[in-house]
Amino acid sequence: MNNIVAIVGRPNVGKSTFFNRLIQRREAIVDSVSGVTRDRIYGKSEWNGKELSVIDTGGYIKGSDDIFEAEIRKQVELAIEEADAIIFVVDVEEGITPMDAEVAKLLRKVTKPVLLAVNKVDSAGREKDAFEFYNLGLGEYFTLSGMNGSGTGDLLDKLVEVLPELPETPDEEEVLPRFCVVGRPNAGKSSFINALIGEDRYIVTDIAGTTRDAIDTRFTKFGFDFNLVDTAGIRRKAKVKEDLEFYSVMRSVRAIEHSDVCILMVDATRGFESQDQNIFWLAQKNRKGIVILVNKWDLIEKETMTMREYELRIREQLEPFTDVPILFISALTKQRLLKALEAAVTVYENRKQRIATSKFNEYMLDLIERFPPPALKGKYIKIKYCMQLPTPVPQFVFFANLPQYVKDPYKRFLENKIRENWNFSGVPIDIYIRDK
């Protein structure tokens, strides 16, 4: 689990440019997923050996100044509550605005590390202009240019220095599997857990946002033993043109990062919407096992092939990662709840699966010999050895004479063949090509 760093500030100060530079600074950024338009709000960065989860609050409100002020205040308050450190970005060109002063007033009251970043400082003259930001009462500031990157290193050095030390993870034997229930509000997450544990431990209402925090419950029935985590719904506000809303990401990202399997609840009456897709990719980016549960199936009028057609539509939206269990359940009637748990446990086991190197080479090298990577610029690529890496999630390395010529389509081919021969359903796989 990583420290969470939130970037806050009013619109148009360059938060997103700074965020993009931050997550691309090293190649430790989680793989970008093709087709996801809004990766910008959440990413990973590494600096001086410390990995960070970075959340951008930037530029997603279209409305009046009054709405801006109210929303920015909410963002800052939530960042204060949820993040381990806060980077407050201001704009040297515009100086201190009333909105900056309001945000600073909130931040002066907190005990968590707050770093003041004066952006758009790309000349010596601008350095002098930055002096006025001492008036915000936040002490030392850092001048930087999100556009060309100058000054970013000093800020990150300080950030790594002030971040709290996270508690060490106990030995694996003592840790119970953690199954995190995620999804939009009103998809039935709390009802699902209540139905499983047989008591109304969680408040269930029709009002979106009833569950505000991630809550753990140990589940020990029917031969199972694991922690179930109910999370706040990830939602999209009316008139806010943004896929992943800042508040819900802050609420749920830590629960997702610290889980083994994410159970994604989808409301059957609404379908698999872009919001569900974004939650799916958030879990996939973190290399978590994933099970999709289509809840409220009892409310759907059934026709021939309805379930099959529904499933196919979901899989089309998940491409290229379609090897995921999809079950149709009803938390109200308790339909297929145990099957859902069995699927989650199976995905957990799949994620821990280790393939013997000898068996892996025997199967894959024969396959590669019959279907080698396409030659590029008249050069033939030879793969002579492969193995599974000793990592917590399934990662495979193939050693080739010209690794730079092995392109993504061939990596997808190798992944598909691994999935055909071994059960990695619900589990993201990483394929690396290295120099032999």
Buried (B, 14 or more C-beta within 10 A) or exposed (E): EBBBBBBBBBBEBBBBBBBBBBBBBEEBBBEEBEEBEBBBBBBBBBBEEBEBBBBBBBBBBEEEEEEBBEBBBEBBBBBBEBBBBBBBBBBBEEEBEEBBEBBBEBBEEBEBBBBBBBBBBBEEEBBEBBEEBEEBEBEEBBBBBBEEBEBBBEBBEBBBEEBEEEEEEEEEEEEEBBBBBBBBBBBBBBBBBBBBBEEEEBEBEEEEBBBEEBBEBEBEEEEBEBBBBBBBBBBBBEEBEBBBBBBBBBBBBBBBBBBBBBBBBBBBEEEBBEBBBBBBBBBBBBBBBBBBBBBBBBEBEEEEEEBEEBBEEBBEBBEEBEBBBBBBBBBBEEBBBEBBBBBBBBBBBBBBEEBEEEEBBEBBBEBBEEEEBEEEEEEEBEBEBBBBEEEEBBBBBBBBEBBEBBEEEBBEBBBEBBBEBBBBBBBBBBBBBEEE
